[in-house]
Each structure stands twice: as C-alpha cells, then as structure tokens.
C-alpha cells in the first residue's frame, strides 16, 4: 500500500504578520502582568489547622531555645503557646526561627 502525498497546511508568513498587526481589544498598550496578592492566607490556614487539632509543636527561637507545646491562638505578630507543666508563653513571631510538628508526642 502506497502512502498518499500529504501537504502541510499552514498559514503563510504574510497572513500571520497581518494577524499580529491588528489592534488589540483594549486599543492601548499591552497590559502588564497582574501583581500577585500580598497575602495568600497560607500562614492563617496552617495556624488554624494546628490550633483546632491541638497538634503538639516544637518551636525553635532565634536564640536557639527549643519549646514544646501547642498553639492556643495567634494574631498578626504573636502566638500564645501552651506548654504542659510549664508556664504558657506569648511569643513574638519575629523571635521564632522555625517550627514543626512534634513527632515524639
């Protein structure tokens, strides 16, 4: 069986050039990309999830101190951190180096 001659169908260069030269819908200069939102709410979602389940957390402060407990509440700049057998703490977020779920609990 012989294969049929196939011809590639594509627009000519001049047709494409004319198509790209047509004015845009807005009639003005090309639009800039939209700026991403300042707040993604990922941090809020994380805190609410950990608070609702009272997940045991480990918080390491910038000075190297390690705290274990759970997050009771938070606001824009602070966390209230409850600990078993030790005083509860109000921590500034700016003093937290990192935090993670306590796997030992």
C-alpha positions in Angstrom: 0.0 0.0 0.0 1.4 3.4 -1.0 1.1 6.3 1.3 -0.7 9.3 -0.1 1.1 12.5 -0.7 0.4 14.8 2.2 0.7 18.5 2.1 1.3 20.5 5.3 -1.4 23.2 5.6 -0.3 26.3 7.4 -0.9 30.0 7.0 1.6 32.0 5.0 4.0 34.3 6.7 2.2 37.4 5.4 -1.1 36.2 6.9 0.4 35.7 10.3 2.1 39.1 10.1 -1.1 40.8 9.3 -2.9 39.0 12.1 -0.4 40.1 14.7 -0.5 43.7 13.5 -4.3 44.0 14.2 -5.1 46.4 17.1 -5.7 44.8 20.5 -9.1 44.8 22.1 -8.2 47.4 24.7 -6.8 49.7 22.0 -4.0 50.8 24.2 -0.5 49.4 25.1 -0.2 45.8 26.1 -1.4 45.0 29.6 1.2 44.4 32.3 1.1 41.2 34.3 -1.1 41.4 37.4 0.7 41.7 40.7 0.4 38.6 42.9 -1.6 39.2 46.1 0.2 40.4 49.2 -1.4 37.8 51.4 -2.1 34.1 50.4 -3.6 33.2 53.8 -1.4 30.1 53.9 0.0 31.1 57.3 -3.5 31.6 58.7 -4.7 28.3 57.3 -1.7 26.5 58.9 -2.2 28.1 62.4 -6.0 27.4 62.4 -5.4 23.7 61.4 -2.8 23.2 64.2 -4.9 25.0 66.8 -8.1 23.0 66.0 -6.3 19.7 66.4 -4.1 20.9 69.2 -1.1 19.4 67.4 2.0 19.1 69.5 4.5 21.5 68.1 8.2 22.3 68.6 9.3 25.9 68.2 12.9 26.9 67.9 13.6 30.5 68.8 16.3 32.6 67.2 18.5 32.3 70.3 18.4 28.5 70.0 15.9 27.8 72.8 13.5 24.9 72.0 9.9 25.0 73.2 7.4 22.1 73.1 3.6 22.6 73.4 0.7 23.6 71.2 -0.6 26.8 69.8 -3.7 28.2 71.5 -4.2 31.4 69.4 -2.4 33.8 67.2 -2.6 37.3 65.7 -0.6 39.3 63.3 2.5 39.5 65.5 2.2 36.9 68.3 1.4 33.3 69.2 0.1 32.1 72.5 2.0 28.8 73.1 0.6 26.4 75.8 3.0 24.0 77.5 2.4 21.1 79.8 3.9 21.5 83.3 5.5 24.9 82.4 4.2 28.4 82.1 2.3 29.3 78.9 4.1 31.9 76.7 3.2 34.8 74.4 5.8 34.6 71.6 6.5 37.3 69.0 6.6 35.7 65.6 9.7 37.8 64.8 11.6 35.8 67.5 10.7 32.4 66.0 13.4 30.8 63.9 11.2 27.8 62.8 8.5 25.4 64.0 7.4 21.9 63.2 5.1 19.2 64.4 6.4 17.2 67.4 6.8 13.6 66.1 7.6 12.3 69.6 4.2 13.2 71.1 
